[in-house]
Amino acid sequence: MTIFREILEEAVCSVPGAQGAVFADWEGEEVDHYLGDGDLAANATHDAASEFEGGRTDMRILAAHWGIVLFQTVRRFASAGLGDVDELTMCFSRFWVLLRRVTDHYYVVILIDGDRGNLGKAISALDRAEKKLREEM
């Protein structure tokens, strides 16, 4: 297990309802990932994360697509003089997606079950993960 996966595991396991996390570069290429024991990882039910029931592959796709959104948002806000964007949080009817920039070229994504998740704990876990990932790069 890589140090990056250990950091992601710590983040996922510290948040009730966390389904998984991905650490990726600005082009959406996965550096590492960790899937928890939730419905997404088990790939067994049509529960909160049914849109991503493919497990690892779908978490990678989710991370890549939302990473594009994050970095496009960063560029557009910067060109408009609106300052830096370090984090995006999207709340959907069945899950939350949280993205945090780690550096100018890397980010981390965590997927949280909308019914069982704890947004405050997820934000705190991302704070810790971001710092640890940056230190290990």
N, C-alpha and C positions, 0 to 999 in steps of 0.2 A: 504494500500500500504506500502510495506517495504521500508526502507531507501535505500536498494540496488536497488530496482526498480526505486525509485526516481532518483538515480544517473544515471542509464541506460537511463531513459526517458530524463533527461537533456542532455545527450550525443547525443542521437538519434535526439532530436528536435533541437539541435544546428548545425546539419550538413545537408545541402541541399542534398536530395537524399538518406539519411540514411533510411534503411528499418527496422532495428531492432538491438538489442544487447542482448547478453547473458553473464552472469557471472557464471562461472563453476569451479569445482575443477579439479585436475590433472587427475582424472579418467573419465572426461567428464560429470559428474553429475551436472545438473543445480542447481545453488543456486537461481537464479532469472533471469528474462528476461523482455524485453520491446519491443513490436512491434509498429512501427510507422504507419502512415497513407498511406504508399506507397503500391505498387502493392503486395508486399509480405504479408503485414498485411491484405490487403483487400481480398486477395486470389481470385481476380476477373479476371485478365488478364494474357496474356502470354508476359509480358513485360520484363524488365531487370532482374527480379528475377524469371523467370518462372521455373527454375530448382528447386526452393524452394517454389512453390506456395502453399504448405500445411500449411503455416503460422507457428504457434508456434512449432508444432511437427518437421517440417523440419528445423527450426532455431536451435532447440535443437540438431538435428542430425548433422547439419553443425558444430555447436560449439563443439560437442563431437569429431567428426572426425578430425577437424583441430586442436583441442587441443592435440590430440595424436601426430599429426605432430609437433606441437610446442614443446612438452616435449621430443619427440625423438630427435629433432634437438638440444635442450638444452643439452641433455645427450651426444650426439655424438660430438658436438663442445667442450664440457668440457673435454671429454675423449681424444680428439685430442689436447688439450691444446690451443684451439683457442679462449677461453674466453666465456663470458656470451652472451646468446641470450635473449633479452628482448622483442623483437617484430618481428612479421612476417607480411608482407603485400603481398598479392597475387592479381595480376590484371588479371582478366579473360576478355573475349570479352564483357561480358554483366554486370559484377559486380566486385567489389573489396571486399576482405575479409581481415580485419585487426585484428590481435590478439596481445594482450599485456599481459605479465606476471604481475600479481598483487603481488604475493608472490611466494615462491618456489612451492606452491601447488594450486594456484588459478590463473585464467586468465579471461580476458574479450575479447569478440569477437563483432565486429560490421560489418554489411553487408551494402555496399553502392552501389547504382545504378550506373553503369558505365557511363551512358549517362548524368545523372543529378547530380552526386555526386561531392564533392569537397574533394580531398584527403588531402590537407593541413588542412582544418577544421576538418576532421576526425582524423588526427593525434593529433591535439590540443585537441579535445574532449576526445580522449583516454588518453592523458596526465592527464587531469583534473579528469576523471573518475577513473583512476588507483590510484591516490593519495587519492581521497575521499573513494573509496572502501577499500583501505588499512587502512585508519584511522577508518573506521567503523567496522573493523573485530575485 
